[in-house]
């Protein structure tokens, strides 16, 4: 039973919050090379837009190329992602979608551990394309 509990704690996912950070001043999130399939994210965005769950200026199901959302990860030197923060867009479904996409990066072990001895923040953004 102790082994199961330790495994569960080691496999815990980071919290996801909505907030503001100095996005452009943070270093880029150290993501392993390779293509990240954004099909599910695009599908999720289209569902949000078609159901009119949010009002996003200049964003429609036919044209959402202007939509860009920042997110940041607090990463420990051992590579563990401790926390994720998503830029507020006044659209909880969209913010949740971006948070889920960031969690997917963590689950698939796409984050490289930074070199250093302290916890650091890193940022990136998701750009949706038609």
Phi, psi and omega in degrees: 000321178298320179299316180298316180297316178298320178296316180299315180295322180292332184267005182299141180269155180290157175286153177239126181232161174259133181184180181243134176226166176283071190314308188286346179267349181276147176293158181294145177298130181282086182264135178300148181299155179127166183272132175259121181286115181260017183301314181294323177296317178297316178300317179297317178298315179301320178297317178299315182290318181293327178276358180053046180285341182215157174251108180245120182305133176060024179236123178227167176299335180273336183214103177230025180294340180275357186276121182220129182231127178279151170212155181226155178232135172266117188239132177279160179303335179277003178092356180288128176276119187266329185202147176234136177236131180249138179300134178289134177233012183055037181211089184305319178299321179291316178298320178294321178298313180295319176300318179295323178294321177293319177298324179298323176299320180291313182299324182270010176056044181270355183267127176275137177293131177285154175273141181145180185241008181226165177287136181227157174261141176226151183227158174203181177219154176254127176249122178271137180237142177294000000 
